[in-house]
Amino acid sequence: MESPLSPSHVVIIAYDATKDRGVHELKLTIDAVRMRGDILRGGDTLVVLGVLHRVLHPLGYQLKVCPDSFAGASKRHIEEEIKRKLDAYVNMLLQSAEVCEDEGVSIEVKISAGTPRKQVVVQEL
């Protein structure tokens, strides 16, 4: 009799997307999760979640990601920053994605904006 297939899982790695991340930082994290051996298996999905809680104003100061607030960034500016961060994360994760795909693990990148960061992560879960 065949053994039942283990269900696929979703593993989420959350980052503070307000900070600039390097390709090595993301690669080291994903490699550590892969090499551990008991977290990811073939058929699983690894979600890299970036939480953006501040955006940089063109004049150089940071604005809260709170479009309803007087001191917050506009929705258009937040959407542009989310797209920029998403493109950056995808480009940084290309090499790691190829390695994971060879192991049967898919990688998804998602950038969400909001505060407080913990609440955004829980909401995305």
Steps between C-alpha positions, in 0.01 A plus 500: 500500500631845411568748775296819483680799358596761751309822446689798367576782739546873474804637680515876549815704560413857600734795454484868583486631142559855616867409548713436195582133469786347309499193281736325742272553798201350319708215356649412839156485659352281228806275494478456878133400474574261212803341665323438828316220327186485713329822392465480120410197291412452136161649422527769768479872434740750655352849530740789552286772656629855522313738729534864405413737784675816377580640156764748399373839389675648194644770728673235710288461813290198586122494503279252680302261284173646611326676210213613723736696722598859426869409537467173311601409148251513213350176369671550165840545666443188714402295194811618311723409794336156531563435130861617529565277803325205336718530190814528716413192708413293192831591336695419817328162535547372144794274584337364816176438309682287242656284774166463679317415176752219443399365842127530422445806719342811350581851618253788510583860586244728656536858624231642729475847645363593839558552867556353749728247333398208721137555415578506126688170527216336691248640251698355210516159667 
